[in-house]
Protein backbone atom coordinates (compact mmCIF):
# COMPACT_ATOMS: atom_id res chain seq x y z
CA UNK A 1 0.00 0.00 0.00
CA UNK A 2 2.86 2.36 0.96
CA UNK A 3 4.63 1.47 -2.30
CA UNK A 4 1.48 2.22 -4.24
CA UNK A 5 1.13 5.64 -2.54
CA UNK A 6 4.80 6.44 -3.30
CA UNK A 7 4.24 5.53 -6.95
CA UNK A 8 1.18 7.80 -7.10
CA UNK A 9 3.21 10.71 -5.65
CA UNK A 10 6.00 10.05 -8.16
CA UNK A 11 3.48 10.07 -11.02
CA UNK A 12 2.01 13.37 -9.77
CA UNK A 13 5.42 15.02 -9.46
CA UNK A 14 6.50 13.85 -12.93
CA UNK A 15 3.20 15.06 -14.47
CA UNK A 16 3.50 18.49 -12.82
CA UNK A 17 7.15 18.76 -13.91
CA UNK A 18 6.27 17.98 -17.52
CA UNK A 19 3.37 20.46 -17.43
CA UNK A 20 5.55 23.28 -16.03
CA UNK A 21 8.37 22.65 -18.52
CA UNK A 22 5.84 22.45 -21.36
CA UNK A 23 4.22 25.77 -20.44
CA UNK A 24 7.46 27.63 -19.92
CA UNK A 25 8.69 26.26 -23.23
CA UNK A 26 5.64 27.72 -24.96
CA UNK A 27 6.04 31.07 -23.20
CA UNK A 28 9.67 31.24 -24.19
CA UNK A 29 8.78 30.42 -27.76
CA UNK A 30 6.24 33.33 -27.94
CA UNK A 31 8.64 35.81 -26.31
CA UNK A 32 11.53 34.74 -28.50
CA UNK A 33 9.33 35.41 -31.55
CA UNK A 34 9.61 39.09 -30.74
CA UNK A 35 12.97 38.68 -29.08
CA UNK A 36 13.28 38.73 -25.29
CA UNK A 37 13.64 42.31 -23.97
CA UNK A 38 13.26 43.64 -27.49
CA UNK A 39 10.56 45.76 -29.05
CA UNK A 40 9.84 44.59 -32.58
CA UNK A 41 8.08 46.78 -35.13
CA UNK A 42 7.03 45.28 -38.45
CA UNK A 43 5.92 47.50 -41.31
CA UNK A 44 3.92 44.97 -43.32
CA UNK A 45 4.14 45.45 -47.07
CA UNK A 46 0.46 45.87 -47.95
CA UNK A 47 1.06 47.76 -51.20
CA UNK A 48 -0.49 51.23 -51.14
CA UNK A 49 -1.45 51.68 -47.48
CA UNK A 50 -0.22 51.30 -43.92
CA UNK A 51 -0.10 48.31 -41.60
CA UNK A 52 2.27 48.28 -38.64
CA UNK A 53 2.64 45.54 -36.07
CA UNK A 54 4.24 46.19 -32.69
CA UNK A 55 5.35 43.25 -30.52
CA UNK A 56 6.37 44.15 -26.98
CA UNK A 57 9.00 42.37 -24.87
CA UNK A 58 6.27 40.53 -22.92
CA UNK A 59 4.72 39.25 -26.15
CA UNK A 60 1.81 41.71 -26.38
CA UNK A 61 0.68 42.74 -29.87
CA UNK A 62 -0.60 45.99 -31.28
CA UNK A 63 -1.71 46.43 -34.89
CA UNK A 64 -1.85 49.96 -36.29
CA UNK A 65 -3.92 50.01 -39.52
CA UNK A 66 -4.42 47.12 -41.94
CA UNK A 67 -3.95 48.40 -45.50
CA UNK A 68 -6.70 48.19 -48.13
CA UNK A 69 -9.53 45.66 -47.94
CA UNK A 70 -7.74 43.36 -50.39
CA UNK A 71 -4.66 43.32 -48.14
CA UNK A 72 -6.53 41.82 -45.18
CA UNK A 73 -5.52 38.22 -45.94
CA UNK A 74 -1.88 39.27 -46.20
CA UNK A 75 -2.02 40.99 -42.79
CA UNK A 76 -3.65 37.94 -41.17
CA UNK A 77 -1.01 35.69 -42.77
CA UNK A 78 1.81 37.97 -41.55
CA UNK A 79 0.46 37.77 -37.99
CA UNK A 80 0.01 33.99 -38.06
CA UNK A 81 3.48 33.44 -39.49
CA UNK A 82 4.77 35.11 -36.34
CA UNK A 83 2.65 32.79 -34.20
CA UNK A 84 0.24 35.60 -33.30
CA UNK A 85 -3.31 34.38 -32.72
CA UNK A 86 -4.60 37.41 -30.80
CA UNK A 87 -4.33 41.15 -31.27
CA UNK A 88 -4.23 42.90 -27.90
CA UNK A 89 -4.67 46.41 -29.25
CA UNK A 90 -5.90 47.49 -32.69
CA UNK A 91 -5.52 51.13 -33.74
CA UNK A 92 -7.11 52.62 -36.81
CA UNK A 93 -5.43 55.95 -37.42
CA UNK A 94 -8.21 57.32 -39.65
CA UNK A 95 -11.03 55.87 -41.72
CA UNK A 96 -9.53 55.99 -45.24
CA UNK A 97 -9.79 52.62 -46.96
CA UNK A 98 -6.01 52.18 -47.40
CA UNK A 99 -5.70 52.17 -43.59
CA UNK A 100 -8.79 50.38 -42.27
CA UNK A 101 -9.83 48.08 -45.14
CA UNK A 102 -7.60 45.15 -44.10
CA UNK A 103 -8.61 45.48 -40.43
CA UNK A 104 -11.98 43.94 -41.34
CA UNK A 105 -10.35 40.59 -42.18
CA UNK A 106 -8.26 40.75 -38.99
CA UNK A 107 -11.42 41.36 -36.94
CA UNK A 108 -13.10 38.41 -38.68
CA UNK A 109 -10.21 35.98 -38.21
CA UNK A 110 -8.52 36.85 -34.90
CA UNK A 111 -9.70 37.82 -31.42
CA UNK A 112 -9.04 41.51 -30.75
CA UNK A 113 -9.00 42.73 -27.14
CA UNK A 114 -9.55 46.45 -27.73
CA UNK A 115 -9.77 49.04 -30.49
CA UNK A 116 -8.58 52.66 -30.50
CA UNK A 117 -10.06 54.83 -33.22
CA UNK A 118 -10.03 58.45 -34.37
CA UNK A 119 -13.87 58.45 -34.39
CA UNK A 120 -13.72 60.72 -37.41
CA UNK A 121 -17.07 60.08 -39.13
CA UNK A 122 -16.72 58.77 -42.70
CA UNK A 123 -19.59 57.37 -44.73
CA UNK A 124 -17.75 54.61 -46.61
CA UNK A 125 -19.20 51.10 -46.38
CA UNK A 126 -15.69 49.98 -45.39
CA UNK A 127 -15.75 52.08 -42.22
CA UNK A 128 -19.35 51.04 -41.53
CA UNK A 129 -18.46 47.32 -41.89
CA UNK A 130 -15.42 47.73 -39.62
CA UNK A 131 -17.49 49.53 -36.93
CA UNK A 132 -20.29 46.95 -37.24
CA UNK A 133 -17.85 44.08 -36.62
CA UNK A 134 -16.45 45.78 -33.52
CA UNK A 135 -19.98 46.34 -32.25
CA UNK A 136 -21.15 42.78 -32.97
CA UNK A 137 -18.09 41.23 -31.37
CA UNK A 138 -18.43 43.39 -28.22
CA UNK A 139 -14.86 44.62 -28.54
CA UNK A 140 -14.02 47.51 -26.18
CA UNK A 141 -13.91 50.65 -28.33
CA UNK A 142 -11.87 53.69 -27.28
CA UNK A 143 -11.69 57.10 -28.91
CA UNK A 144 -8.01 58.08 -29.01
CA UNK A 145 -7.30 61.65 -28.00
CA UNK A 146 -4.07 63.55 -27.31
CA UNK A 147 -2.78 62.84 -23.81
CA UNK A 148 -4.24 59.30 -23.67
CA UNK A 149 -1.87 56.46 -22.88
CA UNK A 150 -2.56 53.08 -24.44
CA UNK A 151 -1.71 50.45 -21.83
CA UNK A 152 -0.14 47.34 -23.28
CA UNK A 153 3.14 46.47 -21.55
CA UNK A 154 4.77 48.02 -18.45
CA UNK A 155 8.06 48.47 -20.33
CA UNK A 156 6.52 50.24 -23.34
CA UNK A 157 4.83 53.65 -23.15
CA UNK A 158 2.41 54.43 -25.96
CA UNK A 159 1.08 57.99 -26.00
CA UNK A 160 -1.53 59.54 -28.26
CA UNK A 161 -0.27 62.92 -29.53
CA UNK A 162 -3.14 63.77 -31.92
CA UNK A 163 -6.06 64.51 -32.44
CA UNK A 164 -6.81 66.83 -29.53
CA UNK A 165 -9.90 66.68 -27.36
CA UNK A 166 -11.33 70.14 -28.00
CA UNK A 167 -14.57 72.10 -27.86
CA UNK A 168 -16.79 71.96 -30.94
CA UNK A 169 -15.87 75.56 -31.81
CA UNK A 170 -12.13 74.89 -31.95
CA UNK A 171 -10.68 74.69 -35.50
CA UNK A 172 -8.89 71.49 -34.45
CA UNK A 173 -12.12 69.78 -33.39
CA UNK A 174 -12.47 66.35 -35.02
CA UNK A 175 -15.48 67.45 -37.09
CA UNK A 176 -13.51 70.37 -38.55
CA UNK A 177 -10.35 68.45 -39.41
CA UNK A 178 -9.93 66.74 -42.78
CA UNK A 179 -9.91 62.93 -42.64
CA UNK A 180 -6.11 62.81 -43.02
CA UNK A 181 -5.63 65.48 -40.37
CA UNK A 182 -7.87 63.53 -37.98
CA UNK A 183 -5.23 60.74 -37.94
CA UNK A 184 -4.24 59.29 -34.60
CA UNK A 185 -0.55 60.09 -34.08
CA UNK A 186 1.28 57.77 -31.69
CA UNK A 187 4.58 57.94 -29.87
CA UNK A 188 5.96 54.57 -28.78
CA UNK A 189 8.73 54.75 -26.18
CA UNK A 190 10.83 51.80 -25.05
CA UNK A 191 13.76 52.65 -22.81
CA UNK A 192 15.61 55.46 -24.53
CA UNK A 193 14.30 54.62 -27.96
CA UNK A 194 11.23 56.13 -29.57
CA UNK A 195 9.08 55.58 -32.63
CA UNK A 196 6.65 58.14 -34.02
CA UNK A 197 3.71 56.91 -36.10
CA UNK A 198 2.34 59.94 -37.94
CA UNK A 199 -0.68 58.44 -39.72
CA UNK A 200 -1.58 60.60 -42.74
CA UNK A 201 -1.42 64.01 -41.04
CA UNK A 202 -0.49 66.95 -43.22
CA UNK A 203 1.63 70.06 -42.69
CA UNK A 204 -1.04 71.95 -40.74
CA UNK A 205 -1.11 69.25 -38.06
CA UNK A 206 2.66 68.85 -38.09
CA UNK A 207 2.86 72.56 -37.26
CA UNK A 208 0.25 72.18 -34.51
CA UNK A 209 2.27 69.32 -33.01
CA UNK A 210 5.43 71.47 -33.06
CA UNK A 211 3.48 74.34 -31.48
CA UNK A 212 2.07 72.04 -28.80
CA UNK A 213 5.56 71.04 -27.72
CA UNK A 214 4.68 67.37 -27.32
CA UNK A 215 6.83 66.03 -30.15
CA UNK A 216 9.62 63.71 -29.04
CA UNK A 217 12.98 63.15 -30.66
CA UNK A 218 12.16 59.85 -32.30
CA UNK A 219 14.90 57.76 -33.84
CA UNK A 220 12.29 56.10 -36.06
CA UNK A 221 9.59 58.05 -37.89
CA UNK A 222 6.82 56.46 -39.91
CA UNK A 223 6.53 59.16 -42.55
CA UNK A 224 3.06 60.68 -42.82
CA UNK A 225 0.78 60.11 -45.81
CA UNK A 226 3.03 57.72 -47.74
CA UNK A 227 5.65 60.42 -48.38
CA UNK A 228 3.18 62.85 -49.94
CA UNK A 229 4.27 66.47 -50.50
CA UNK A 230 1.37 67.42 -48.18
CA UNK A 231 3.45 66.32 -45.18
CA UNK A 232 6.99 65.97 -43.73
CA UNK A 233 7.91 69.65 -43.59
CA UNK A 234 11.53 70.57 -42.84
CA UNK A 235 10.41 72.09 -39.51
CA UNK A 236 8.75 68.82 -38.53
CA UNK A 237 11.80 66.74 -39.47
CA UNK A 238 14.07 69.16 -37.58
CA UNK A 239 11.90 68.69 -34.50
CA UNK A 240 11.67 64.89 -34.61
CA UNK A 241 15.23 64.30 -35.85
CA UNK A 242 14.66 60.78 -37.18
CA UNK A 243 17.60 58.48 -37.82
CA UNK A 244 15.39 56.07 -39.73
CA UNK A 245 12.43 57.15 -41.88
CA UNK A 246 9.99 54.44 -42.94
CA UNK A 247 7.69 55.09 -45.89
CA UNK A 248 4.74 52.73 -46.32
CA UNK A 249 3.89 53.03 -50.00
CA UNK A 250 2.72 50.90 -52.92
CA UNK A 251 5.08 50.18 -55.82
CA UNK A 252 4.05 52.06 -58.96
CA UNK A 253 1.17 53.90 -57.25
CA UNK A 254 -0.47 56.53 -59.44
CA UNK A 255 -0.48 59.23 -56.78
CA UNK A 256 3.21 60.05 -57.03
CA UNK A 257 4.01 58.80 -53.50
CA UNK A 258 6.59 59.34 -52.19
CA UNK A 259 7.25 62.85 -53.49
CA UNK A 260 10.83 63.57 -54.57
CA UNK A 261 10.93 66.73 -52.42
CA UNK A 262 10.14 64.64 -49.32
CA UNK A 263 12.93 62.20 -50.21
CA UNK A 264 15.29 65.18 -50.61
CA UNK A 265 14.25 66.57 -47.21
CA UNK A 266 14.85 63.19 -45.56
CA UNK A 267 18.29 62.87 -47.13
CA UNK A 268 19.09 66.42 -46.02
CA UNK A 269 17.90 65.53 -42.50
CA UNK A 270 20.36 62.61 -42.52
CA UNK A 271 17.73 59.89 -42.11
CA UNK A 272 18.14 56.39 -43.49
CA UNK A 273 15.14 55.82 -45.76
CA UNK A 274 13.34 52.48 -45.77
CA UNK A 275 10.43 51.95 -48.16
CA UNK A 276 7.97 49.08 -48.37
CA UNK A 277 7.74 49.47 -52.17
CA UNK A 278 11.49 48.81 -52.43
CA UNK A 279 12.38 46.77 -49.34
CA UNK A 280 9.09 44.90 -48.87
CA UNK A 281 8.12 44.19 -45.27
CA UNK A 282 10.48 46.04 -42.93
CA UNK A 283 11.33 44.78 -39.44
CA UNK A 284 13.00 47.01 -36.84
CA UNK A 285 14.02 46.00 -33.33
CA UNK A 286 14.96 48.10 -30.35
CA UNK A 287 16.80 46.96 -27.23
CA UNK A 288 15.79 50.19 -25.51
CA UNK A 289 18.84 52.08 -26.79
CA UNK A 290 19.46 51.24 -30.42
CA UNK A 291 17.26 50.35 -33.37
CA UNK A 292 18.39 47.53 -35.63
CA UNK A 293 17.03 46.73 -39.07
CA UNK A 294 16.37 42.99 -39.15
CA UNK A 295 17.38 41.31 -42.39
CA UNK B 1 -26.00 50.53 -65.44
CA UNK B 2 -25.79 52.54 -62.25
CA UNK B 3 -22.90 52.44 -59.84
CA UNK B 4 -22.93 53.78 -56.32
CA UNK B 5 -19.47 54.88 -55.19
CA UNK B 6 -17.99 56.43 -52.07
CA UNK B 7 -15.46 59.22 -52.47
CA UNK B 8 -13.00 57.75 -49.99
CA UNK B 9 -10.19 60.24 -50.36
CA UNK B 10 -8.35 62.67 -52.61
CA UNK B 11 -4.79 61.68 -53.53
CA UNK B 12 -3.20 64.56 -55.44
CA UNK B 13 -5.02 64.96 -58.77
CA UNK B 14 -7.13 61.83 -58.27
CA UNK B 15 -10.19 60.98 -56.27
CA UNK B 16 -10.34 57.40 -55.01
CA UNK B 17 -13.88 56.12 -55.58
CA UNK B 18 -14.86 52.83 -53.89
CA UNK B 19 -17.58 50.84 -55.67
CA UNK B 20 -20.38 50.07 -53.21
CA UNK B 21 -21.64 47.98 -51.59
CA UNK B 22 -18.56 45.79 -50.98
CA UNK B 23 -15.97 48.51 -51.81
CA UNK B 24 -13.43 45.92 -52.93
CA UNK B 25 -12.84 47.62 -56.29
CA UNK B 26 -11.79 51.24 -56.64
CA UNK B 27 -11.67 53.79 -59.42
CA UNK B 28 -9.05 56.53 -59.66
CA UNK B 29 -11.06 59.45 -60.97
CA UNK B 30 -9.54 62.81 -62.00
CA UNK B 31 -10.51 65.27 -59.28
CA UNK B 32 -11.27 67.92 -61.91
CA UNK B 33 -14.20 65.76 -63.16
CA UNK B 34 -16.02 65.64 -59.85
CA UNK B 35 -19.38 67.39 -59.46
CA UNK B 36 -19.60 70.57 -57.41
CA UNK B 37 -20.08 70.21 -53.68
CA UNK B 38 -18.54 66.76 -53.13
CA UNK B 39 -16.35 66.04 -50.11
CA UNK B 40 -14.58 62.99 -48.73
CA UNK B 41 -17.27 60.56 -47.67
CA UNK B 42 -19.79 61.72 -50.31
CA UNK B 43 -21.72 58.90 -51.93
CA UNK B 44 -22.07 59.43 -55.68
CA UNK B 45 -24.10 57.81 -58.44
CA UNK B 46 -22.48 57.02 -61.78
CA UNK B 47 -24.80 56.22 -64.67
CA UNK B 48 -23.34 54.28 -67.59
CA UNK B 49 -25.11 53.56 -70.89
CA UNK B 50 -23.82 52.32 -74.20
CA UNK B 51 -24.12 55.14 -76.74
CA UNK B 52 -24.79 52.95 -79.77
CA UNK B 53 -25.15 55.90 -82.14
CA UNK B 54 -21.84 57.47 -81.06
CA UNK B 55 -20.10 54.07 -81.17
CA UNK B 56 -21.41 53.41 -84.69
CA UNK B 57 -20.36 56.88 -85.88
CA UNK B 58 -16.82 56.51 -84.45
CA UNK B 59 -16.52 53.02 -85.96
CA UNK B 60 -17.56 54.37 -89.39
CA UNK B 61 -15.05 57.23 -89.12
CA UNK B 62 -12.19 54.87 -88.20
CA UNK B 63 -13.02 52.39 -90.96
CA UNK B 64 -13.15 55.25 -93.45
CA UNK B 65 -9.76 56.54 -92.28
CA UNK B 66 -8.27 53.05 -92.58
CA UNK B 67 -9.59 52.81 -96.15
CA UNK B 68 -8.22 56.26 -97.05
CA UNK B 69 -4.80 55.47 -95.57
CA UNK B 70 -4.58 52.21 -97.48
CA UNK B 71 -5.67 53.96 -100.72
CA UNK B 72 -3.02 56.63 -100.15
CA UNK B 73 -0.33 54.01 -99.54
CA UNK B 74 -1.34 52.15 -102.69
CA UNK B 75 -1.03 55.40 -104.70
CA UNK B 76 2.47 56.02 -103.28
CA UNK B 77 3.56 52.50 -104.15
CA UNK B 78 2.04 52.73 -107.65
CA UNK B 79 4.01 55.89 -108.44
CA UNK B 80 7.35 54.22 -107.49
Interface residues (C-beta under 8 A of the other chain):
Chain A: X69 X70 X96 X97 X98 X101 X121 X122 X123 X124 X125 X126 X178 X179 X180 X228 X254 X255 X256 X257
Chain B: X6 X8 X9 X11 X12 X14 X16 X18 X20 X21 X22 X23 X24 X26 X28 X40 X41 X42 X43
